[in-house]
Structure formats: C-alpha cells, structure tokens
Amino acid sequence: MSAEKANYRPIKFLDRMERNNHIVLLYDNEEYADLVISRYLLNGLQKGESCIFFTADKPEIIEERLSAEGIDVDSYKQTNSLRIFRIERSDADKFDALGTLKHIREEATKGMKPPYRFVGRTIMDTGSKEGMKLGLVVEKTGHEHFEEFDNSQLCYYDISGIEQSKRNEWISELLKNHHHVIYASEPDRAVAFETMLLEDGE
C-alpha cells in the first residue's frame, strides 16, 4: 500500500479497530469506497476471519475491484475464507427483518468457519422512499441484535444514490444504528469516528 493510502484517515481508523463493530461507510466516490472496503476485508483475512461480501452485482465485478486494491481474491477463495455472496435485487418478504438477516447469514456462511466479517447490506434499493424505509428497518433490527450475530459488519451507501427528499433524515438514522461511521471522500474531507460521539450533541 502506498504511503498516501496508508495515511488516509479512514484506513488508519480501520487498522486500529478491534473486536466486533457495526460500521456504516458513506461515500460519494467509488474509488475511495473500494479502498476502505478492501482494507476492511484484508484486515479480517489477515486475522484468519471468514469474509463475505454481499452484492446484487455479478461476483466477477466485485472480484475485479478487490483485486485492483491488492487482494489475492483467487487465493482467499480457494481457502474458503473469502466469498462474494449474491443477493437478489427483489426486496420482497423482508418485513421479518430479523428472520431475513438470520437466514441470509446462514446461507452466506455455509461451509465457512467463524469469526465472520461481512461487507454489504441486505436491501439494495436505496433510491426510493420505500426501499430506504425498508433498509432502515433492517439496519435498526440488525444493530439491536448485533451482539447475537457475533460478527463484524461494514454497510456501505453511495450518498448520491440515496432517495433525495429525505436524504439527511435517512443518513441521520443510519448513524444512529451503527457503532462507527466512515465518510470516504477526498483525503481532506474524509472522516471516521464513533457515532456515540454524536449523542452528546443532541
């Protein structure tokens, strides 16, 4: 990793992180999002964790992006420590949020050994009010039951793609339902911190 990338604030923040955490990654530039996501996964892989990336995209697309950031995807797939798990774009039957989360976790980790580290989210539609509302229900439920799942998770959102009319409200709710927030942007704008710091100001 170049010195510039190593000095990127969100990377330094991730490298200091220990134990299970629920992180929300907000970004407006996919290049910086890929940098953060890859580092998050690599940190887990180097600790011997099983890493699962949830996506609605073709797995090959994600594999190419991770490879471009220096992850030896083929090698980690062969040892069954990295898996790209495709989630269908249909968001039907997700009103039993806890049941859905448990089912997806069970399916995504078949044949893998704990501890687990996840990247992604179960609701892919963030461009509509209904999709965002459903996504927040799932995030809230997952956060309330986070200790039961006994894993680390990074949920990522392209803020430019979030439904516009209530975007600030949506983002505020996302912050309330995660332990940490990372905003991946240009180095002089990027930040990372514990969301509990925001509670004092409310």
Buried (B, 14 or more C-beta within 10 A) or exposed (E): BEEEBEEBBBBEBBEEBEEBBBBBBBBBBEEBBBBBBBBBBBBBBEEEBBBBBBBBBEBEEBBEBBEEBEBEBEEBBEEEBBBBBBBEEEBEEBEEBEEBBBEBBEEBBEEBEEBBBBBBBBBBBBEEEEBBBBBBBBBBBBBEEBEEBEBBBBBBBBBEEBBEEBBEEBBEBBBBBBBBBBBBBEEEEBEBEEBEEEEEEE
